[in-house]
Amino acid sequence: MTARPLPTGTPSAQGVDATGVLAFLDAVEASELIEPHSLMILRHGRLVASGWWRPYTPERLHLLYSLSKSFTATAAGFAVTEGLMGLDDPVISYFPELDEEITDPRSRAMRVRDVAAMASGHTEETYERAEALDPGDLLRGFLLLPPDRDPGTVFAYNQPCTYALAAIVQRVTGRSLTAYLRPRLLDPLGAGATGWLTDGTGRELGFSGLHGTTDLVARLGQFHLDEGAWDGEPLLPKEWIAEATREHIPTGGPMPEADRLDWDRGYGFQFWRSRHGYRGDGAYGQFCLVLPEYDAVIAATSASQDMQAYLTLVWEHLLPAFRSAPLTGREDADAALAERLGRLALPPAPGATAPPERAGEWADAVFTPRGGGPELTAVRVTRGTDGWTLTLVQGDDPLELALGTGGWQVAEEPLPTAVSGGWTDGVTLAVDIAFLETPHHLRVTCSLTDRACTARWDTEPLGSGPLRGLCAPRGPGD
């Protein structure tokens, strides 16, 4: 399924100073805390700047982590609008099979609007405790865990809240989130393919697990900026958009305004309020920034170790670039920005494509992991007729990765990866593995001296699972 292109325009014609965007690119690339993967900027409904840092590409699905929550809230908006669920209904009313087990008054009083606003009454994340109560059904475990305070009175960022909201949507519609959203949102927006992870119950997670393109994120932002309409056609009532994106519950304690970070400005229905506008965001810097004051949307994916640092750079460089009127005489700046966006790339790890010495010892070498990073049984280096291969072994599941001949070696099978690096000397092999449908890099270093290796994440995946799981789920998803 191919997305219809967004309407485009030059930065200057839409009142965007290209030099400000160039300054933002400089700042992001200079930060040791941010690895950018993609950026799209829309102004007045037109795409004015977009770029992907190779080996990431426009058509590549990317794990959005908690930005998934904003899509779940949108699905809930459709279900509420269609009369399938009500914001003031008790959560337990949608799961009568659990009615006799859920006896705590606060649990029974928890409403749909409470879980939508991360205001279940729990004062901290409950995922691990809920999973421990029922490893097979997170919803049941969550409802069995009594809230600490009355629902609706306190904020806690809490994955099972969104899981409960997603479970209700899937219960009342009889479909997955993806299948329900496809004709109502995804297809009307001209979005392409997506993939959403499921759990053992068969439910799509809701709180995380959605894989989509940066283009999809940009379209979600523009849809909300346009108050629930697309191409002038209303899809959701503007009243729902206003309700979903306003502050429902405070997220920061008393503090001076200057000290309030972007996580201290209130929470809506699975959207954060921001220093400017509002946003959906996901771990390690997956952003959908909606800026009504500037009539702008910024969509980005990254592997950021400091998400506030990323947002601060947006506020410092991109907001001043949004001007109140078209700019004239800026053709050179527009062209310089387009040229820069066209050559974005992450630097590959250095290394020779073959060992400079002792090649025979490397040809079929096995290395023992020293711990840290993913749980590996062994790492093998082998030489074949097509070159060198690095194999990461987890139990009886080997993941073979071609080392290539310099630069990024991109492969789609057995899962989308890009590999760079090589031999830094005769006894050391250092490899950078990018799992292209996620924000994650794994850096593996093998030493011939002691036949040991290390594997460490730049940004560690949230949740357990095999390396082969670091990709979008295959299949239609609906």
C-alpha positions, -999 to 999 in steps of 0.1 A, spaced: 0 0 0 16 33 -11 9 66 6 -3 95 -15 23 123 -15 17 152 8 14 186 -9 47 204 -10 60 239 -10 93 258 -6 102 269 29 103 306 19 69 305 2 54 291 35 72 316 57 99 292 69 135 305 71 157 277 57 187 289 76 169 281 108 163 246 96 199 243 86 210 255 121 187 228 136 203 201 115 237 213 126 227 213 163 211 178 161 241 163 143 265 179 168 247 165 199 263 135 215 229 126 229 209 124 197 212 102 166 186 116 141 169 92 118 143 114 100 127 148 100 95 162 83 83 198 86 48 209 75 38 245 74 3 257 63 -5 222 53 25 218 30 56 197 34 85 222 33 114 200 44 120 163 48 151 142 51 163 108 63 197 100 76 209 70 56 207 40 61 172 51 71 148 58 42 113 73 37 95 41 31 110 24 62 87 15 90 100 27 124 90 15 159 72 45 174 71 33 210 47 54 231 38 76 201 15 46 195 -6 59 224 -18 89 203 -30 66 176 -49 46 203 -65 77 216 -76 86 180 -92 51 177 -110 58 210 -122 91 195 -138 73 166 -154 47 189 -168 74 212 -181 94 182 -198 63 169 -215 56 202 -197 24 208 -182 35 242 -186 64 266 -159 84 284 -178 83 317 -185 45 316 -166 24 341 -138 4 326 -150 -28 342 -184 -24 324 -168 -35 292 -154 -67 307 -183 -84 325 -163 -117 327 -142 -99 353 -170 -83 372 -170 -107 402 -132 -106 406 -128 -69 406 -140 -59 440 -119 -28 450 -142 3 449 -116 24 432 -109 -1 405 -147 -4 399 -150 34 398 -122 38 372 -137 54 340 -127 54 304 -117 90 306 -95 82 336 -74 56 318 -73 79 287 -58 106 307 -33 85 327 -54 92 358 -64 57 370 -56 66 406 -23 47 407 6 68 417 33 51 396 38 28 367 20 -5 372 31 -26 343 54 -51 361 30 -55 391 0 -60 368 19 -85 347 30 -104 378 -7 -106 389 -17 -122 356 12 -130 332 -14 -140 305 -36 -109 305 -23 -75 314 -58 -60 316 -69 -84 343 -37 -79 362 -42 -41 360 -78 -42 372 -68 -65 401 -43 -39 413 -62 -14 435 -55 23 428 -37 43 455 -61 72 452 -94 80 436 -94 78 399 -92 111 381 -72 128 409 -36 120 402 -13 115 371 10 86 367 25 76 333 12 40 333 13 16 303 -17 -5 315 -39 26 313 -35 28 276 -36 -10 273 -71 -9 290 -82 19 266 -70 -1 236 -87 -33 250 -120 -15 252 -118 -2 216 -109 -37 204 -138 -52 225 -165 -28 213 -154 -29 177 -146 -65 174 -115 -56 155 -78 -48 160 -68 -11 164 -53 -13 129 -83 -28 113 -106 -3 130 -84 27 121 -78 16 85 -110 29 68 -116 57 93 -82 73 95 -53 55 78 -68 52 43 -84 86 43 -51 102 53 -34 83 25 -12 65 49 8 34 38 14 1 55 18 -2 93 24 -30 118 13 -32 154 27 -57 179 3 -80 197 5 -99 230 -5 -134 239 -42 -124 241 -41 -113 204 -47 -77 213 -26 -50 197 -7 -33 226 -20 2 222 6 17 246 35 8 222 44 -15 193 31 5 164 55 6 134 49 33 109 67 57 86 76 93 95 51 103 68 24 86 89 34 106 120 33 138 100 -2 130 87 -14 123 122 -1 157 133 -17 176 104 -50 158 110 -50 171 146 -38 205 135 -68 207 111 -91 198 140 -100 163 128 -103 170 91 -83 159 61 -84 176 27 -113 197 41 -133 165 49 -142 161 87 -133 127 100 -136 133 137 -155 162 154 -132 191 162 -147 189 197 -130 156 202 -96 169 190 -99 198 215 -108 174 243 -80 150 235 -53 176 234 -62 198 263 -48 194 298 -69 169 318 -45 163 346 -14 182 358 20 164 354 44 186 373 44 198 409 46 234 419 76 251 403 86 283 386 75 285 350 111 287 338 119 253 354 90 235 338 102 209 312 81 196 284 69 168 306 56 192 333 29 209 313 -1 186 316 -15 155 298 -46 151 276 -59 119 262 -26 102 253 -11 135 242 14 156 262 10 193 265 43 210 255 60 243 261 46 250 226 15 233 214 11 196 221 27 163 211 27 126 209 61 111 217 78 78 221 109 65 238 143 76 224 128 105 204 99 96 182 80 128 179 47 142 165 48 180 174 16 199 167 21 237 169 -12 255 163 3 289 171 27 284 141 3 264 119 31 238 118 37 201 123 71 185 130 75 147 127 108 130 136 123 97 145 156 93 163 177 74 188 179 101 214 193 95 249 178 129 260 144 137 246 142 170 263 175 180 246 159 172 212 128 193 220 150 222 233 168 223 200 134 225 182 124 254 203 157 272 199 161 267 161 129 258 144 104 280 161 123 312 152 123 300 116 85 301 114 77 336 101 43 353 98 45 359 61 62 344 30 99 353 26 114 368 -6 148 365 -20 156 332 -2 160 309 -31 197 302 -23 188 293 13 160 270 1 183 253 -24 210 249 3 185 233 26 172 209 -1 208 199 -10 216 193 27 185 172 32 193 151 2 227 140 15 219 133 52 237 102 64 249 86 96 286 79 96 294 42 94 317 26 119 353 25 108 372 -7 101 388 -28 74 367 -51 53 390 -80 60 415 -88 88 449 -73 80 466 -104 95 458 -138 110 429 -142 85 430 -180 89 423 -177 127 393 -154 120 379 -176 92 359 -198 116 363 -181 150 339 -185 179 337 -159 207 323 -161 242 300 -131 253 312 -113 284 277 -102 294 258 -70 290 236 -62 260 214 -89 247 217 -125 261 240 -141 235 251 -178 236 280 -172 213 292 -150 184 308 -165 153 329 -150 125 331 -170 93 344 -165 58 325 -177 27 327 -172 -10 307 -140 -7 327 -125 21 326 -124 59 297 -131 81 290 -122 118 266 -146 135 249 -137 168 236 -169 185 208 -168 210 201 -204 222 194 -223 190 186 -192 170 215 -179 149 212 -144 133 236 -141 104 248 -107 93 270 -99 63 298 -76 71 299 -61 36 326 -42 18 326 -8 34 300 17 45 265 5 55 256 -30 43 218 -30 42 198 -63 42 161 -70 44 164 -107 55 163 -123 80 152 -88 92 159 -53 82 194 -43 93 223 -21 83 258 -33 93 290 -12 93 325 -15 108 352 -41 105 386 -49 117 403 -21 136 435 -42 138 445 -78 133 429 -90 166 398 -68 169 366 -67 150 341 -39 158 307 -39 142 277 -15 144 244 -32 137 214 -9 131 180 -27 134 164 -4 108 127 -7 119 136 4 155 157 31 171 183 6 182 219 -1 174 239 -30 188 277 -26 189 296 -59 189 334 -61 195 353 -94 191 388 -100 204 409 -127 189 433 -124 218 410 -139 244 383 -152 221 357 -131 240 333 -105 228 311 -77 241 277 -65 228 262 -32 240 232 -12 230 233 25 222 197 27 232 184 -5 249 151 -20 236 122 -17 260 109 -52 267 124 -86 263 126 -108 233 149 -122 206 169 -100 183 148 -114 154 118 -95 170 134 -61 164 113 -54 133 78 -46 123 53 -75 125 48 -90 90 13 -93 74 -16 -69 69 -22 -63 106 -59 -59 100 
